[in-house]
Amino acid sequence: MLLVISCPCALVVSIPLGYFGGIGKASRNGILAKGSNFVDALAALKTVIFDKSGTLTRGVFKVRQVVNLNGYSKNQLLEFAAAAELQSNHPIAASIIDAFAEDGLKLNPTLILNHTVLSGQGVKAQYGEHSVIVGNDSLLHLKLIDHPRCEFDGTAAHIVVDGN
C-alpha cells in the first residue's frame, strides 16, 4: 500500500481515518477497542496471555459454587441473587440468572423494588421482604458484612440477604 500526500491537510485527515479503519476492522473480528490510544497500546504489545476459562476470551461466566449459610438453601440464594441481578446487563449477572434458571425456577419480577447499581462493586435490591446485596469482596467490607472466602480461588461475587 502506498499513500501519496499532496498537501499537509491530507496528512492530518489520514491519521484519524487510519485509526477509524483499524478500529472498524478489529470490531468486525470481535475485538473491541475504546479508542485510538488503546490501539496504540495494542500495537506496542510484545506478549499477550489469555486465560483458559473463557472469561477473558469469550466473556462467558458460569456459577461454579454456591455456599449457603444462615439457613438459606442454594435455590433461595440463587433466587435472591437472580432477583437483584435481573435488571443488570453485566456478564456475571447473566451467569447468576442462568444458574437460577437451570433448575427450572422462575422469578416474580413484581417483587423486585429499589434496584440500585453500585458501580464497580455490585447491586442491591429489595426482593419481597428481603434486602439483597450482590457484590464483590470490597462491597461487603464496605458494608461491614462478614463473609467466607470461596474455596476454589479465594475470590468471587457474594450474595448477602437481610444483612446475614
N, CA, C and O atoms as a DFTB+ gen file, in Angstrom:
656 C
 N C O
     1  1       0.847      -1.160       0.000
     2  2       0.000       0.000       0.000
     3  2       0.896       1.227       0.000
     4  3       1.908       1.267       0.699
     5  1       0.527       2.209      -0.771
     6  2       1.288       3.443      -0.893
     7  2       0.362       4.615      -0.667
     8  3      -0.721       4.668      -1.249
     9  1       0.768       5.560       0.171
    10  2      -0.021       6.743       0.447
    11  2       0.724       7.939      -0.117
    12  3       1.847       8.231       0.297
    13  1       0.111       8.621      -1.047
    14  2       0.699       9.808      -1.649
    15  2      -0.014      11.018      -1.058
    16  3      -1.237      11.128      -1.139
    17  1       0.753      11.917      -0.469
    18  2       0.190      13.103       0.165
    19  2       0.629      14.327      -0.621
    20  3       1.820      14.589      -0.788
    21  1      -0.351      15.062      -1.093
    22  2      -0.020      16.238      -1.895
    23  2      -0.130      17.535      -1.103
    24  3       0.314      18.583      -1.572
    25  1      -0.713      17.477       0.085
    26  2      -0.781      18.676       0.909
    27  2      -0.819      18.271       2.374
    28  3      -1.221      17.148       2.678
    29  1      -0.413      19.148       3.300
    30  2      -0.409      18.796       4.728
    31  2      -1.798      18.452       5.266
    32  3      -1.912      17.670       6.209
    33  1      -2.850      19.021       4.685
    34  2      -4.208      18.730       5.160
    35  2      -4.540      17.249       5.022
    36  3      -5.189      16.667       5.891
    37  1      -4.096      16.650       3.937
    38  2      -4.374      15.235       3.717
    39  2      -3.711      14.376       4.791
    40  3      -4.279      13.373       5.224
    41  1      -2.523      14.763       5.216
    42  2      -1.826      14.029       6.270
    43  2      -2.608      14.116       7.583
    44  3      -2.757      13.115       8.283
    45  1      -3.101      15.290       7.912
    46  2      -3.850      15.491       9.145
    47  2      -5.139      14.667       9.138
    48  3      -5.521      14.116      10.171
    49  1      -5.803      14.577       8.008
    50  2      -7.047      13.819       7.891
    51  2      -6.776      12.313       7.849
    52  3      -7.595      11.537       8.340
    53  1      -5.660      11.885       7.283
    54  2      -5.405      10.457       7.097
    55  2      -5.134       9.730       8.418
    56  3      -5.442       8.544       8.531
    57  1      -4.576      10.399       9.403
    58  2      -4.242       9.723      10.658
    59  2      -5.501       9.269      11.397
    60  3      -5.591       8.094      11.753
    61  1      -6.483      10.154      11.644
    62  2      -7.701       9.656      12.304
    63  2      -8.432       8.600      11.473
    64  3      -9.004       7.660      12.025
    65  1      -8.413       8.753      10.158
    66  2      -9.069       7.755       9.310
    67  2      -8.394       6.396       9.429
    68  3      -9.060       5.363       9.373
    69  1      -7.078       6.393       9.591
    70  2      -6.362       5.134       9.800
    71  2      -6.799       4.450      11.078
    72  3      -6.995       3.235      11.106
    73  1      -6.953       5.237      12.146
    74  2      -7.446       4.672      13.411
    75  2      -8.876       4.164      13.261
    76  3      -9.189       3.064      13.715
    77  1      -9.744       4.948      12.632
    78  2     -11.134       4.519      12.448
    79  2     -11.193       3.218      11.655
    80  3     -11.960       2.314      11.986
    81  1     -10.378       3.131      10.605
    82  2     -10.336       1.903       9.800
    83  2      -9.866       0.710      10.622
    84  3     -10.432      -0.378      10.523
    85  1      -8.830       0.916      11.433
    86  2      -8.306      -0.159      12.279
    87  2      -9.297      -0.603      13.332
    88  3      -9.465      -1.800      13.565
    89  1      -9.954       0.349      13.970
    90  2     -10.951       0.015      14.995
    91  2     -12.135      -0.708      14.359
    92  3     -12.667      -1.658      14.933
    93  1     -12.549      -0.257      13.173
    94  2     -13.662      -0.900      12.460
    95  2     -13.336      -2.327      12.069
    96  3     -14.157      -3.225      12.257
    97  1     -12.145      -2.549      11.524
    98  2     -11.727      -3.890      11.121
    99  2     -11.621      -4.812      12.339
   100  3     -12.036      -5.970      12.286
   101  1     -11.068      -4.294      13.426
   102  2     -10.951      -5.098      14.647
   103  2     -12.328      -5.485      15.177
   104  3     -12.536      -6.628      15.581
   105  1     -13.270      -4.542      15.178
   106  2     -14.602      -4.844      15.707
   107  2     -15.327      -5.879      14.856
   108  3     -16.104      -6.676      15.383
   109  1     -15.085      -5.879      13.556
   110  2     -15.684      -6.918      12.699
   111  2     -15.132      -8.298      13.024
   112  3     -15.758      -9.313      12.721
   113  1     -13.954      -8.329      13.642
   114  2     -13.336      -9.600      14.036
   115  2     -13.516      -9.893      15.529
   116  3     -12.857     -10.779      16.074
   117  1     -14.413      -9.147      16.191
   118  2     -14.732      -9.412      17.580
   119  2     -13.796      -8.781      18.594
   120  3     -13.842      -9.125      19.775
   121  1     -12.943      -7.859      18.150
   122  2     -12.021      -7.181      19.059
   123  2     -12.510      -5.754      19.232
   124  3     -12.613      -5.008      18.258
   125  1     -12.809      -5.373      20.453
   126  2     -13.327      -4.038      20.713
   127  2     -12.255      -3.177      21.367
   128  3     -11.642      -3.580      22.357
   129  1     -12.033      -1.997      20.813
   130  2     -11.083      -1.031      21.370
   131  2     -11.835       0.271      21.595
   132  3     -12.597       0.705      20.732
   133  1     -11.626       0.901      22.752
   134  2     -12.361       2.115      23.097
   135  2     -11.916       3.328      22.290
   136  3     -12.685       4.277      22.141
   137  1     -10.719       3.319      21.779
   138  2     -10.251       4.486      21.042
   139  2      -8.832       4.309      20.554
   140  3      -8.216       3.261      20.747
   141  1      -8.319       5.353      19.918
   142  2      -7.012       5.271      19.282
   143  2      -5.879       5.045      20.279
   144  3      -4.901       4.375      19.950
   145  1      -5.991       5.587      21.483
   146  2      -4.925       5.368      22.459
   147  2      -4.807       3.889      22.828
   148  3      -3.713       3.411      23.127
   149  1      -5.929       3.160      22.809
   150  2      -5.884       1.729      23.088
   151  2      -5.320       0.955      21.897
   152  3      -4.658      -0.066      22.077
   153  1      -5.578       1.433      20.696
   154  2      -4.985       0.808      19.507
   155  2      -3.469       0.978      19.569
   156  3      -2.730       0.041      19.267
   157  1      -2.998       2.169      19.959
   158  2      -1.559       2.396      20.113
   159  2      -0.962       1.469      21.168
   160  3       0.128       0.929      20.977
   161  1      -1.674       1.283      22.282
   162  2      -1.193       0.388      23.341
   163  2      -1.123      -1.046      22.839
   164  3      -0.172      -1.766      23.143
   165  1      -2.135      -1.468      22.063
   166  2      -2.118      -2.826      21.498
   167  2      -0.960      -3.009      20.529
   168  3      -0.351      -4.078      20.479
   169  1      -0.656      -1.974      19.761
   170  2       0.426      -2.055      18.786
   171  2       1.776      -2.226      19.478
   172  3       2.697      -2.804      18.902
   173  1       1.899      -1.732      20.700
   174  2       3.165      -1.814      21.425
   175  2       3.339      -3.134      22.183
   176  3       4.418      -3.394      22.715
   177  1       2.300      -3.970      22.243
   178  2       2.384      -5.232      22.978
   179  2       3.393      -6.179      22.346
   180  3       3.521      -6.261      21.125
   181  1       4.100      -6.887      23.207
   182  2       5.025      -7.915      22.735
   183  2       4.516      -9.313      23.092
   184  3       4.807     -10.283      22.392
   185  1       3.745      -9.411      24.202
   186  2       3.232     -10.696      24.664
   187  2       1.807     -10.511      25.158
   188  3       1.503      -9.527      25.832
   189  1       0.926     -11.461      24.824
   190  2      -0.445     -11.462      25.308
   191  2      -0.702     -12.831      25.927
   192  3      -0.408     -13.859      25.318
   193  1      -1.252     -12.840      27.141
   194  2      -1.560     -14.093      27.827
   195  2      -3.058     -14.123      28.079
   196  3      -3.621     -13.169      28.616
   197  1      -3.712     -15.227      27.689
   198  2      -5.151     -15.377      27.874
   199  2      -5.424     -16.501      28.848
   200  3      -4.640     -17.443      28.966
   201  1      -6.543     -16.396      29.546
   202  2      -6.929     -17.468      30.449
   203  2      -7.659     -18.548      29.664
   204  3      -8.142     -18.308      28.557
   205  1      -7.733     -19.735      30.246
   206  2      -8.383     -20.843      29.558
   207  2      -9.844     -21.005      29.927
   208  3     -10.527     -21.864      29.370
   209  1     -10.347     -20.188      30.869
   210  2     -11.718     -20.365      31.333
   211  2     -12.751     -19.752      30.397
   212  3     -13.929     -20.103      30.464
   213  1     -12.327     -18.841      29.527
   214  2     -13.265     -18.191      28.626
   215  2     -13.764     -16.858      29.131
   216  3     -14.453     -16.148      28.398
   217  1     -13.435     -16.486      30.379
   218  2     -13.922     -15.211      30.893
   219  2     -13.313     -14.034      30.156
   220  3     -13.984     -13.025      29.940
   221  1     -12.060     -14.147      29.771
   222  2     -11.410     -13.069      29.041
   223  2     -11.621     -13.223      27.541
   224  3     -11.916     -12.245      26.853
   225  1     -11.478     -14.413      27.040
   226  2     -11.543     -14.634      25.602
   227  2     -12.959     -14.561      25.049
   228  3     -13.158     -14.095      23.928
   229  1     -13.937     -15.012      25.812
   230  2     -15.309     -15.004      25.319
   231  2     -16.267     -14.223      26.198
   232  3     -17.419     -14.021      25.814
   233  1     -15.828     -13.781      27.361
   234  2     -16.711     -13.058      28.276
   235  2     -17.815     -13.939      28.828
   236  3     -18.904     -13.452      29.131
   237  1     -17.547     -15.229      28.961
   238  2     -18.541     -16.183      29.433
   239  2     -18.227     -16.546      30.883
   240  3     -17.137     -17.033      31.186
   241  1     -19.176     -16.310      31.765
   242  2     -19.020     -16.643      33.173
   243  2     -20.016     -17.732      33.534
   244  3     -21.073     -17.849      32.914
   245  1     -19.672     -18.531      34.542
   246  2     -20.559     -19.592      34.988
   247  2     -20.425     -19.713      36.500
   248  3     -19.319     -19.685      37.039
   249  1     -21.565     -19.847      37.179
   250  2     -21.547     -20.053      38.623
   251  2     -20.977     -21.439      38.882
   252  3     -21.500     -22.440      38.393
   253  1     -19.894     -21.487      39.659
   254  2     -19.251     -22.766      39.942
   255  2     -19.548     -23.283      41.331
   256  3     -19.434     -24.483      41.584
   257  1     -19.926     -22.397      42.237
   258  2     -20.128     -22.833      43.611
   259  2     -21.102     -21.879      44.296
   260  3     -21.026     -20.664      44.117
   261  1     -22.015     -22.442      45.079
   262  2     -22.910     -21.641      45.912
   263  2     -22.704     -22.124      47.341
   264  3     -22.912     -23.298      47.646
   265  1     -22.299     -21.218      48.204
   266  2     -22.089     -21.546      49.611
   267  2     -23.266     -20.965      50.380
   268  3     -23.376     -19.750      50.541
   269  1     -24.136     -21.835      50.848
   270  2     -25.320     -21.350      51.563
   271  2     -25.068     -21.391      53.067
   272  3     -24.603     -22.385      53.625
   273  1     -25.400     -20.262      53.695
   274  2     -25.212     -20.107      55.138
   275  2     -26.490     -19.548      55.754
   276  3     -27.408     -19.138      55.044
   277  1     -26.535     -19.539      57.072
   278  2     -27.613     -18.884      57.820
   279  2     -29.002     -19.423      57.480
   280  3     -29.985     -18.684      57.542
   281  1     -29.088     -20.700      57.124
   282  2     -30.384     -21.318      56.920
   283  2     -30.995     -21.149      55.540
   284  3     -32.086     -21.662      55.291
   285  1     -30.333     -20.453      54.645
   286  2     -30.848     -20.300      53.279
   287  2     -30.374     -21.467      52.424
   288  3     -29.222     -21.891      52.523
   289  1     -31.266     -21.984      51.583
   290  2     -30.887     -23.071      50.679
   291  2     -30.166     -22.494      49.454
   292  3     -30.183     -21.286      49.218
   293  1     -29.545     -23.371      48.697
   294  2     -28.876     -22.966      47.454
   295  2     -29.870     -22.286      46.519
   296  3     -29.567     -21.242      45.941
   297  1     -31.053     -22.874      46.369
   298  2     -32.061     -22.296      45.473
   299  2     -32.542     -20.934      45.950
   300  3     -32.791     -20.043      45.139
   301  1     -32.674     -20.767      47.275
   302  2     -33.085     -19.462      47.794
   303  2     -32.024     -18.397      47.499
   304  3     -32.352     -17.286      47.082
   305  1     -30.762     -18.741      47.715
   306  2     -29.692     -17.783      47.437
   307  2     -29.651     -17.416      45.960
   308  3     -29.509     -16.244      45.611
   309  1     -29.776     -18.407      45.102
   310  2     -29.789     -18.116      43.664
   311  2     -30.995     -17.265      43.284
   312  3     -30.891     -16.392      42.422
   313  1     -32.138     -17.511      43.920
   314  2     -33.328     -16.704      43.645
   315  2     -33.099     -15.245      44.048
   316  3     -33.403     -14.331      43.282
   317  1     -32.563     -15.032      45.251
   318  2     -32.302     -13.670      45.716
   319  2     -31.297     -12.972      44.807
   320  3     -31.483     -11.813      44.436
   321  1     -30.229     -13.686      44.451
   322  2     -29.199     -13.091      43.591
   323  2     -29.750     -12.795      42.201
   324  3     -29.486     -11.732      41.639
   325  1     -30.511     -13.731      41.647
   326  2     -31.097     -13.523      40.313
   327  2     -32.060     -12.342      40.328
   328  3     -32.113     -11.570      39.371
   329  1     -32.816     -12.202      41.405
   330  2     -33.742     -11.066      41.517
   331  2     -32.979      -9.745      41.546
   332  3     -33.371      -8.785      40.883
   333  1     -31.887      -9.696      42.316
   334  2     -31.094      -8.468      42.401
   335  2     -30.403      -8.162      41.081
   336  3     -30.221      -6.995      40.734
   337  1     -30.018      -9.194      40.344
   338  2     -29.268      -9.016      39.091
   339  2     -30.152      -8.954      37.847
   340  3     -29.645      -8.717      36.751
   341  1     -31.456      -9.159      37.989
   342  2     -32.342      -9.259      36.826
   343  2     -32.285      -8.035      35.918
   344  3     -32.382      -8.175      34.699
   345  1     -32.131      -6.856      36.476
   346  2     -32.119      -5.637      35.675
   347  2     -30.718      -5.232      35.231
   348  3     -30.548      -4.197      34.587
   349  1     -29.726      -6.027      35.564
   350  2     -28.342      -5.709      35.230
   351  2     -27.977      -6.303      33.873
   352  3     -28.510      -7.341      33.483
   353  1     -27.068      -5.645      33.155
   354  2     -26.590      -6.182      31.881
   355  2     -25.163      -6.710      32.005
   356  3     -24.517      -6.981      30.992
   357  1     -24.668      -6.857      33.220
   358  2     -23.311      -7.335      33.459
   359  2     -23.229      -8.834      33.152
   360  3     -24.169      -9.570      33.453
   361  1     -22.116      -9.301      32.556
   362  2     -21.987     -10.733      32.235
   363  2     -22.087     -11.644      33.458
   364  3     -22.601     -12.758      33.354
   365  1     -21.610     -11.193      34.598
   366  2     -21.726     -12.018      35.801
   367  2     -23.193     -12.130      36.218
   368  3     -23.630     -13.182      36.683
   369  1     -23.948     -11.048      36.051
   370  2     -25.384     -11.085      36.350
   371  2     -26.067     -12.144      35.490
   372  3     -26.902     -12.905      35.979
   373  1     -25.713     -12.190      34.223
   374  2     -26.310     -13.189      33.320
   375  2     -25.988     -14.599      33.786
   376  3     -26.840     -15.483      33.692
   377  1     -24.778     -14.833      34.287
   378  2     -24.420     -16.186      34.750
   379  2     -25.223     -16.580      35.988
   380  3     -25.584     -17.746      36.146
   381  1     -25.503     -15.619      36.862
   382  2     -26.307     -15.904      38.061
   383  2     -27.744     -16.222      37.656
   384  3     -28.344     -17.166      38.171
   385  1     -28.288     -15.443      36.745
   386  2     -29.658     -15.684      36.274
   387  2     -29.745     -17.035      35.571
   388  3     -30.723     -17.762      35.746
   389  1     -28.725     -17.378      34.772
   390  2     -28.690     -18.687      34.099
   391  2     -28.629     -19.828      35.107
   392  3     -29.308     -20.841      34.939
   393  1     -27.815     -19.669      36.158
   394  2     -27.710     -20.723      37.182
   395  2     -29.051     -20.939      37.874
   396  3     -29.419     -22.074      38.174
   397  1     -29.773     -19.868      38.125
   398  2     -31.089     -19.978      38.748
   399  2     -32.069     -20.670      37.801
   400  3     -32.837     -21.534      38.225
   401  1     -32.046     -20.297      36.526
   402  2     -32.980     -20.853      35.541
   403  2     -32.673     -22.313      35.203
   404  3     -33.566     -23.042      34.771
   405  1     -31.419     -22.753      35.395
   406  2     -31.045     -24.146      35.086
   407  2     -31.891     -25.147      35.859
   408  3     -32.164     -26.242      35.368
   409  1     -32.301     -24.782      37.046
   410  2     -33.119     -25.678      37.867
   411  2     -34.604     -25.553      37.559
   412  3     -35.436     -26.134      38.255
   413  1     -34.944     -24.791      36.510
   414  2     -36.340     -24.622      36.118
   415  2     -37.108     -23.674      37.023
   416  3     -38.338     -23.644      36.989
   417  1     -36.401     -22.907      37.825
   418  2     -37.044     -21.990      38.753
   419  2     -37.364     -20.667      38.058
   420  3     -36.710     -20.300      37.082
   421  1     -38.362     -19.960      38.559
   422  2     -38.787     -18.702      37.953
   423  2     -38.885     -17.619      39.012
   424  3     -39.216     -17.877      40.169
   425  1     -38.587     -16.395      38.583
   426  2     -38.673     -15.231      39.462
   427  2     -40.019     -14.545      39.317
   428  3     -40.697     -14.689      38.299
   429  1     -40.392     -13.809      40.329
   430  2     -41.562     -12.941      40.254
   431  2     -41.032     -11.499      40.182
   432  3     -40.755     -10.900      41.221
   433  1     -40.888     -10.938      38.981
   434  2     -40.289      -9.604      38.828
   435  2     -41.050      -8.496      39.549
   436  3     -40.474      -7.447      39.838
   437  1     -42.328      -8.709      39.843
   438  2     -43.093      -7.660      40.531
   439  2     -42.639      -7.477      41.980
   440  3     -42.959      -6.468      42.608
   441  1     -41.895      -8.454      42.512
   442  2     -41.402      -8.356      43.885
   443  2     -40.083      -7.588      43.990
   444  3     -39.610      -7.320      45.094
   445  1     -39.483      -7.232      42.843
   446  2     -38.180      -6.555      42.841
   447  2     -38.398      -5.047      42.898
   448  3     -39.022      -4.462      42.012
   449  1     -37.870      -4.426      43.957
   450  2     -38.003      -2.980      44.141
   451  2     -36.644      -2.365      44.464
   452  3     -35.730      -3.055      44.916
   453  1     -36.524      -1.070      44.228
   454  2     -35.348      -0.290      44.630
   455  2     -34.031      -0.881      44.140
   456  3     -33.057      -0.933      44.891
   457  1     -33.997      -1.321      42.898
   458  2     -32.761      -1.852      42.323
   459  2     -31.757      -0.720      42.171
   460  3     -32.068       0.310      41.573
   461  1     -30.555      -0.905      42.708
   462  2     -29.513       0.109      42.628
   463  2     -28.204      -0.544      42.216
   464  3     -27.787      -1.540      42.807
   465  1     -27.557       0.020      41.199
   466  2     -26.235      -0.444      40.779
   467  2     -25.194       0.309      41.594
   468  3     -25.221       1.537      41.674
   469  1     -24.286      -0.434      42.191
   470  2     -23.179       0.143      42.949
   471  2     -21.935      -0.028      42.080
   472  3     -21.253      -1.050      42.146
   473  1     -21.657       0.973      41.279
   474  2     -20.654       0.892      40.222
   475  2     -19.325       0.293      40.698
   476  3     -18.722       0.760      41.664
   477  1     -18.893      -0.746      39.994
   478  2     -17.634      -1.408      40.292
   479  2     -17.669      -2.309      41.503
   480  3     -16.652      -2.901      41.865
   481  1     -18.834      -2.425      42.145
   482  2     -18.917      -3.233      43.358
   483  2     -20.026      -4.268      43.332
   484  3     -19.833      -5.380      43.824
   485  1     -21.185      -3.936      42.772
   486  2     -22.291      -4.885      42.761
   487  2     -23.624      -4.185      42.630
   488  3     -23.720      -3.098      42.061
   489  1     -24.661      -4.826      43.170
   490  2     -26.021      -4.281      43.117
   491  2     -26.713      -4.530      44.449
   492  3     -26.314      -5.392      45.232
   493  1     -27.762      -3.749      44.680
   494  2     -28.624      -4.036      45.825
   495  2     -30.061      -3.847      45.366
   496  3     -30.345      -3.069      44.455
   497  1     -30.960      -4.576      46.017
   498  2     -32.377      -4.506      45.664
   499  2     -33.211      -5.014      46.829
   500  3     -32.710      -5.663      47.747
   501  1     -34.472      -4.704      46.764
   502  2     -35.456      -5.244      47.693
   503  2     -36.193      -6.333      46.916
   504  3     -36.711      -6.070      45.830
   505  1     -36.245      -7.539      47.451
   506  2     -36.967      -8.638      46.806
   507  2     -37.989      -9.151      47.801
   508  3     -37.656      -9.886      48.731
   509  1     -39.236      -8.757      47.598
   510  2     -40.275      -9.089      48.571
   511  2     -39.940      -8.426      49.883
   512  3     -39.804      -7.204      49.950
   513  1     -39.805      -9.222      50.928
   514  2     -39.474      -8.696      52.256
   515  2     -37.976      -8.668      52.526
   516  3     -37.557      -8.268      53.612
   517  1     -37.162      -9.085      51.562
   518  2     -35.723      -9.237      51.778
   519  2     -34.928      -8.114      51.127
   520  3     -35.193      -7.730      49.988
   521  1     -33.945      -7.589      51.866
   522  2     -32.946      -6.684      51.295
   523  2     -31.798      -7.548      50.808
   524  3     -31.283      -8.374      51.562
   525  1     -31.393      -7.371      49.563
   526  2     -30.374      -8.225      48.961
   527  2     -29.231      -7.367      48.434
   528  3     -29.452      -6.364      47.755
   529  1     -28.011      -7.774      48.755
   530  2     -26.815      -7.155      48.198
   531  2     -26.041      -8.258      47.494
   532  3     -25.773      -9.303      48.085
   533  1     -25.680      -8.034      46.239
   534  2     -24.840      -8.965      45.487
   535  2     -23.632      -8.166      45.040
   536  3     -23.761      -7.172      44.326
   537  1     -22.452      -8.608      45.464
   538  2     -21.295      -7.819      45.087
   539  2     -19.978      -8.488      45.399
   540  3     -19.912      -9.638      45.831
   541  1     -18.940      -7.724      45.163
   542  2     -17.600      -8.248      45.359
   543  2     -17.156      -8.075      46.811
   544  3     -17.875      -7.515      47.639
   545  1     -15.975      -8.561      47.085
   546  2     -15.413      -8.551      48.428
   547  2     -15.331      -7.140      48.997
   548  3     -15.638      -6.933      50.171
   549  1     -14.924      -6.169      48.187
   550  2     -14.774      -4.802      48.706
   551  2     -16.118      -4.201      49.117
   552  3     -16.179      -3.422      50.069
   553  1     -17.194      -4.552      48.411
   554  2     -18.525      -4.060      48.792
   555  2     -18.926      -4.603      50.158
   556  3     -19.444      -3.867      50.997
   557  1     -18.686      -5.885      50.374
   558  2     -19.068      -6.476      51.649
   559  2     -18.237      -5.903      52.796
   560  3     -18.752      -5.710      53.897
   561  1     -16.958      -5.632      52.546
   562  2     -16.144      -4.983      53.578
   563  2     -16.654      -3.569      53.846
   564  3     -16.713      -3.134      54.996
   565  1     -17.020      -2.859      52.789
   566  2     -17.553      -1.509      52.941
   567  2     -18.819      -1.507      53.794
   568  3     -19.032      -0.604      54.603
   569  1     -19.654      -2.527      53.603
   570  2     -20.908      -2.644      54.366
   571  2     -20.707      -3.355      55.703
   572  3     -21.672      -3.608      56.423
   573  1     -19.439      -3.683      56.040
   574  2     -19.083      -4.361      57.293
   575  2     -19.811      -5.693      57.448
   576  3     -20.316      -6.015      58.524
   577  1     -19.859      -6.461      56.361
   578  2     -20.534      -7.758      56.359
   579  2     -19.484      -8.865      56.366
   580  3     -18.658      -8.955      55.459
   581  1     -19.525      -9.702      57.395
   582  2     -18.610     -10.830      57.497
   583  2     -19.040     -11.904      56.501
   584  3     -20.230     -12.186      56.365
   585  1     -18.076     -12.501      55.806
   586  2     -18.411     -13.497      54.786
   587  2     -17.232     -14.440      54.580
   588  3     -16.080     -14.069      54.802
   589  1     -17.534     -15.667      54.152
   590  2     -16.454     -16.627      53.898
   591  2     -15.795     -16.366      52.551
   592  3     -16.399     -15.759      51.666
   593  1     -14.570     -16.820      52.399
   594  2     -13.893     -16.789      51.111
   595  2     -14.303     -18.048      50.354
   596  3     -14.558     -19.081      50.972
   597  1     -14.368     -17.980      49.053
   598  2     -14.713     -19.165      48.263
   599  2     -13.539     -20.124      48.251
   600  3     -12.384     -19.701      48.215
   601  1     -13.834     -21.417      48.281
   602  2     -12.798     -22.444      48.386
   603  2     -11.932     -22.552      47.145
   604  3     -10.738     -22.828      47.258
   605  1     -12.499     -22.341      45.960
   606  2     -11.746     -22.663      44.754
   607  2     -10.660     -21.662      44.411
   608  3      -9.635     -22.065      43.860
   609  1     -10.828     -20.372      44.706
   610  2      -9.751     -19.430      44.396
   611  2      -9.685     -18.235      45.331
   612  3      -8.883     -17.327      45.114
   613  1     -10.504     -18.220      46.358
   614  2     -10.447     -17.135      47.320
   615  2     -11.170     -15.871      46.908
   616  3     -11.214     -14.915      47.683
   617  1     -11.735     -15.831      45.722
   618  2     -12.461     -14.647      45.268
   619  2     -13.757     -15.070      44.610
   620  3     -13.873     -16.195      44.125
   621  1     -14.715     -14.192      44.592
   622  2     -15.983     -14.452      43.894
   623  2     -16.950     -13.329      44.215
   624  3     -16.692     -12.489      45.077
   625  1     -18.055     -13.332      43.513
   626  2     -19.148     -12.444      43.888
   627  2     -19.811     -13.064      45.111
   628  3     -19.823     -14.285      45.270
   629  1     -20.351     -12.232      45.956
   630  2     -21.012     -12.724      47.166
   631  2     -22.424     -12.203      47.197
   632  3     -22.725     -11.149      46.638
   633  1     -23.287     -12.946      47.853
   634  2     -24.695     -12.590      47.990
   635  2     -24.976     -12.425      49.461
   636  3     -24.636     -13.294      50.264
   637  1     -25.589     -11.324      49.822
   638  2     -25.982     -11.109      51.214
   639  2     -27.469     -10.833      51.248
   640  3     -27.969      -9.978      50.515
   641  1     -28.179     -11.560      52.104
   642  2     -29.617     -11.388      52.237
   643  2     -29.913     -10.920      53.650
   644  3     -29.495     -11.552      54.620
   645  1     -30.636      -9.813      53.766
   646  2     -31.026      -9.286      55.077
   647  2     -29.841      -9.084      56.005
   648  3     -29.969      -9.261      57.217
   649  1     -28.699      -8.721      55.462
   650  2     -27.528      -8.443      56.297
   651  2     -26.864      -9.647      56.895
   652  3     -25.967      -9.494      57.724
   653  1     -27.268     -10.857      56.511
   654  2     -26.650     -12.084      57.027
   655  2     -25.546     -12.551      56.110
   656  3     -24.910     -13.569      56.379
